[in-house]
Amino acid sequence: MANTDHTPRKEERDPRLPLARRNYVWLLAGFGIVLLGFVLMAGGGSDSPDEFNYAMFSWRRITLAPILVIGGFVVEIYAIMKRY
């Protein structure tokens, strides 16, 4: 038998805040992804100025980290635009 009780769902949105709780969770997730991308980009310098370190051109720094940063910004935009 179907539930015919039409009680309204508990509002998860605080009238004092511009976004719902889920939006803030998505914002934190996007911030974490951006932060992870910047951490993966860090490093790769040489200990001595006389030698060149090719580690700064690794796949992690050149490809993976920028994809994570851009992906994190996309998550941030989604978190702001999504209505709950």
C-alpha positions as CSV (number, residue, x, y, z in Angstrom):
1,M,0.0,0.0,0.0
2,A,1.4,3.4,-0.9
3,N,2.1,6.0,1.7
4,T,-0.5,8.8,1.2
5,D,0.9,10.9,4.0
6,H,1.8,14.3,2.4
7,T,3.8,15.7,5.3
8,P,6.4,18.1,4.0
9,R,10.0,17.0,4.2
10,K,12.1,18.7,6.8
11,E,13.8,21.7,5.3
12,E,17.5,21.4,5.2
13,R,17.9,25.0,4.1
14,D,18.6,27.6,6.7
15,P,16.8,30.9,5.8
16,R,19.8,32.9,7.0
17,L,22.2,31.1,4.6
18,P,22.2,31.7,0.9
19,L,22.8,28.0,0.0
20,A,21.6,24.7,1.3
21,R,23.8,22.3,3.4
22,R,24.5,20.1,0.4
23,N,25.9,23.1,-1.5
24,Y,28.4,23.7,1.2
25,V,29.4,20.1,1.3
26,W,30.0,20.3,-2.5
27,L,32.0,23.5,-2.0
28,L,34.2,21.8,0.5
29,A,34.7,18.9,-1.8
30,G,35.7,21.2,-4.7
31,F,38.1,23.1,-2.5
32,G,39.7,19.8,-1.5
33,I,40.1,18.8,-5.1
34,V,41.7,22.1,-6.0
35,L,44.0,21.9,-3.0
36,L,45.0,18.4,-4.0
37,G,45.8,19.6,-7.5
38,F,48.1,22.4,-6.2
39,V,49.8,20.0,-3.8
40,L,50.5,17.6,-6.7
41,M,51.9,20.5,-8.7
42,A,54.4,21.5,-6.0
43,G,58.0,20.6,-5.9
44,G,60.3,19.5,-8.6
45,G,63.0,22.1,-7.9
46,S,66.7,21.3,-8.0
47,D,68.9,21.3,-5.0
48,S,71.8,22.9,-6.9
49,P,71.4,25.8,-9.4
50,D,74.1,24.1,-11.5
51,E,72.0,21.0,-12.4
52,F,68.7,20.8,-14.1
53,N,66.0,18.5,-12.6
54,Y,63.7,16.9,-15.2
55,A,61.3,15.8,-12.4
56,M,59.4,19.1,-12.8
57,F,58.1,17.8,-16.2
58,S,56.6,14.6,-14.8
59,W,53.1,13.4,-15.9
60,R,51.8,14.2,-12.4
61,R,52.8,17.9,-12.5
62,I,52.1,18.6,-16.2
63,T,48.8,16.6,-16.7
64,L,47.2,15.2,-13.6
65,A,47.5,18.3,-11.3
66,P,46.0,20.8,-13.8
67,I,43.1,18.4,-14.6
68,L,42.4,18.2,-10.9
69,V,42.5,21.9,-10.4
70,I,40.1,22.6,-13.3
71,G,37.9,19.7,-12.2
72,G,37.8,21.3,-8.7
73,F,36.7,24.6,-10.1
74,V,34.0,22.9,-12.1
75,V,32.8,21.2,-8.9
76,E,32.8,24.7,-7.2
77,I,30.6,26.1,-10.0
78,Y,28.2,23.2,-9.7
79,A,28.0,23.7,-6.0
80,I,27.1,27.3,-6.3
81,M,24.6,26.9,-9.2
82,K,22.7,23.7,-8.0
83,R,19.4,24.3,-6.3
84,Y,18.3,21.9,-3.6
